[in-house]
Each structure stands twice: as C-alpha cells, then as structure tokens.
Amino acid sequence: MKTVNFSTHARLQMEIRGAGESEVISTIRSETWETAKRGKLQSRHRFDFNRLSPINQKLYKYKTVEAVFTEESERIVVITVKVYYSNKE
C-alpha cells in the first residue's frame, strides 16, 4: 500500500477548511478515483458530522471531504483538499 503524503498547500487547506489527515487518507483509500484537472486524480467521501462548522459556526449533519492528488510510483501526494458542509440527506 502506497504512503500518502501531503503538500504544504494541502495541509493549510485542511486546517482552514476543517479536514483531518485521517479523513483525507480514508477518502483516498476507500472511494473511487476520478480524473481531475491537469492530469490529477480526485476522490470524495461524505462523513457524518453533526457539529458546528469551523467555517461559519453553523450546525451541519454531513461533511464531504474531496482530495485532489497525484499517484506516483511509490506514494500518493495530496495537492489540495476541499470540504463541503451540508444538511441534505
């Protein structure tokens, strides 16, 4: 199994947007990979959340983590992470 490494940009976005390292790794390992822009890959996973968002302090039921990454021969490098909060079922 390849290691997952995080770019400096990805770590900053994770902190700002409220995603944990374990959530990003779980998203990459458990979800289908899709083609993203500029030859990158992406995957997304919806987690139960039921907490206040760190972005706007509103209560949300779900948090979707989207990882954008590249696959190299020995590792996966996360380029950026997007997070979406929702109450939609």
KOLKOL-952598 format. One record per residue (C-alpha): residue number from 1; residue in three letters; x, y, z. Coordinates in Angstrom, 1 decimal. Layout:
<recs>
<rec num="NUM" residuo="ALA" px="X" py="Y" pz="Z"/>
...
</recs>
This chain:
<recs>
<rec num="1" residuo="MET" px="0.0" py="0.0" pz="0.0"/>
<rec num="2" residuo="LYS" px="1.4" py="3.4" pz="-1.0"/>
<rec num="3" residuo="THR" px="2.1" py="6.0" pz="1.6"/>
<rec num="4" residuo="VAL" px="0.0" py="9.2" pz="1.5"/>
<rec num="5" residuo="ASN" px="2.0" py="12.5" pz="1.7"/>
<rec num="6" residuo="PHE" px="0.6" py="16.0" pz="1.9"/>
<rec num="7" residuo="SER" px="1.8" py="19.1" pz="0.2"/>
<rec num="8" residuo="THR" px="2.2" py="22.3" pz="2.3"/>
<rec num="9" residuo="HIS" px="-0.8" py="23.7" pz="0.4"/>
<rec num="10" residuo="ALA" px="-2.9" py="20.7" pz="1.2"/>
<rec num="11" residuo="ARG" px="-2.1" py="20.9" pz="4.9"/>
<rec num="12" residuo="LEU" px="-3.0" py="24.6" pz="5.0"/>
<rec num="13" residuo="GLN" px="-6.3" py="24.0" pz="3.2"/>
<rec num="14" residuo="MET" px="-7.1" py="21.1" pz="5.6"/>
<rec num="15" residuo="GLU" px="-6.6" py="23.4" pz="8.6"/>
<rec num="16" residuo="ILE" px="-8.6" py="26.2" pz="7.1"/>
<rec num="17" residuo="ARG" px="-11.5" py="24.0" pz="5.9"/>
<rec num="18" residuo="GLY" px="-11.7" py="21.6" pz="8.8"/>
<rec num="19" residuo="ALA" px="-10.5" py="18.3" pz="7.4"/>
<rec num="20" residuo="GLY" px="-8.3" py="15.8" pz="9.3"/>
<rec num="21" residuo="GLU" px="-5.5" py="13.8" pz="7.9"/>
<rec num="22" residuo="SER" px="-7.2" py="10.5" pz="8.7"/>
<rec num="23" residuo="GLU" px="-10.4" py="11.7" pz="6.8"/>
<rec num="24" residuo="VAL" px="-8.3" py="12.5" pz="3.7"/>
<rec num="25" residuo="ILE" px="-6.5" py="9.2" pz="3.8"/>
<rec num="26" residuo="SER" px="-9.7" py="7.3" pz="4.3"/>
<rec num="27" residuo="THR" px="-11.3" py="9.2" pz="1.4"/>
<rec num="28" residuo="ILE" px="-8.4" py="8.2" pz="-0.9"/>
<rec num="29" residuo="ARG" px="-8.2" py="4.6" pz="0.2"/>
<rec num="30" residuo="SER" px="-12.0" py="3.9" pz="0.3"/>
<rec num="31" residuo="GLU" px="-13.5" py="5.8" pz="-2.6"/>
<rec num="32" residuo="THR" px="-13.4" py="5.6" pz="-6.4"/>
<rec num="33" residuo="TRP" px="-10.7" py="7.7" pz="-8.0"/>
<rec num="34" residuo="GLU" px="-11.9" py="10.1" pz="-10.7"/>
<rec num="35" residuo="THR" px="-9.9" py="12.2" pz="-13.2"/>
<rec num="36" residuo="ALA" px="-9.4" py="15.8" pz="-12.2"/>
<rec num="37" residuo="LYS" px="-7.9" py="18.8" pz="-14.0"/>
<rec num="38" residuo="ARG" px="-4.4" py="18.8" pz="-15.3"/>
<rec num="39" residuo="GLY" px="-3.8" py="15.0" pz="-15.0"/>
<rec num="40" residuo="LYS" px="-4.6" py="14.9" pz="-11.3"/>
<rec num="41" residuo="LEU" px="-7.0" py="12.5" pz="-9.5"/>
<rec num="42" residuo="GLN" px="-9.7" py="13.1" pz="-7.0"/>
<rec num="43" residuo="SER" px="-12.0" py="11.2" pz="-4.7"/>
<rec num="44" residuo="ARG" px="-14.7" py="12.3" pz="-2.2"/>
<rec num="45" residuo="HIS" px="-16.4" py="10.9" pz="0.8"/>
<rec num="46" residuo="ARG" px="-19.3" py="12.1" pz="2.9"/>
<rec num="47" residuo="PHE" px="-18.8" py="11.7" pz="6.6"/>
<rec num="48" residuo="ASP" px="-21.5" py="12.1" pz="9.4"/>
<rec num="49" residuo="PHE" px="-20.6" py="15.3" pz="11.1"/>
<rec num="50" residuo="ASN" px="-23.3" py="16.6" pz="13.5"/>
<rec num="51" residuo="ARG" px="-21.2" py="19.5" pz="14.7"/>
<rec num="52" residuo="LEU" px="-20.6" py="23.2" pz="14.2"/>
<rec num="53" residuo="SER" px="-18.6" py="24.0" pz="11.0"/>
<rec num="54" residuo="PRO" px="-15.2" py="25.7" pz="11.7"/>
<rec num="55" residuo="ILE" px="-16.0" py="28.0" pz="8.7"/>
<rec num="56" residuo="ASN" px="-19.3" py="29.6" pz="9.8"/>
<rec num="57" residuo="GLN" px="-20.1" py="28.0" pz="13.2"/>
<rec num="58" residuo="LYS" px="-23.4" py="26.6" pz="11.9"/>
<rec num="59" residuo="LEU" px="-24.6" py="23.1" pz="12.7"/>
<rec num="60" residuo="TYR" px="-24.3" py="20.6" pz="9.8"/>
<rec num="61" residuo="LYS" px="-25.2" py="16.9" pz="9.6"/>
<rec num="62" residuo="TYR" px="-22.6" py="16.0" pz="7.0"/>
<rec num="63" residuo="LYS" px="-19.1" py="16.9" pz="5.9"/>
<rec num="64" residuo="THR" px="-17.8" py="15.9" pz="2.4"/>
<rec num="65" residuo="VAL" px="-14.1" py="15.7" pz="2.0"/>
<rec num="66" residuo="GLU" px="-12.7" py="15.9" pz="-1.5"/>
<rec num="67" residuo="ALA" px="-9.0" py="15.2" pz="-2.0"/>
<rec num="68" residuo="VAL" px="-7.1" py="16.1" pz="-5.2"/>
<rec num="69" residuo="PHE" px="-3.9" py="14.2" pz="-5.6"/>
<rec num="70" residuo="THR" px="-1.3" py="12.5" pz="-7.8"/>
<rec num="71" residuo="GLU" px="-0.2" py="8.9" pz="-7.8"/>
<rec num="72" residuo="GLU" px="3.5" py="8.3" pz="-8.1"/>
<rec num="73" residuo="SER" px="5.3" py="5.0" pz="-8.3"/>
<rec num="74" residuo="GLU" px="6.0" py="4.8" pz="-4.5"/>
<rec num="75" residuo="ARG" px="3.5" py="7.3" pz="-3.0"/>
<rec num="76" residuo="ILE" px="0.3" py="9.4" pz="-3.3"/>
<rec num="77" residuo="VAL" px="0.8" py="13.1" pz="-2.9"/>
<rec num="78" residuo="VAL" px="-2.3" py="15.2" pz="-1.9"/>
<rec num="79" residuo="ILE" px="-2.3" py="18.5" pz="-3.7"/>
<rec num="80" residuo="THR" px="-5.3" py="20.2" pz="-2.1"/>
<rec num="81" residuo="VAL" px="-8.3" py="19.3" pz="0.0"/>
<rec num="82" residuo="LYS" px="-11.8" py="20.8" pz="-0.3"/>
<rec num="83" residuo="VAL" px="-14.5" py="20.4" pz="2.3"/>
<rec num="84" residuo="TYR" px="-18.3" py="20.9" pz="1.9"/>
<rec num="85" residuo="TYR" px="-20.7" py="21.0" pz="4.8"/>
<rec num="86" residuo="SER" px="-24.4" py="20.1" pz="4.3"/>
<rec num="87" residuo="ASN" px="-27.6" py="19.1" pz="5.9"/>
<rec num="88" residuo="LYS" px="-29.1" py="17.5" pz="2.8"/>
<rec num="89" residuo="GLU" px="-30.0" py="13.8" pz="3.2"/>
</recs>
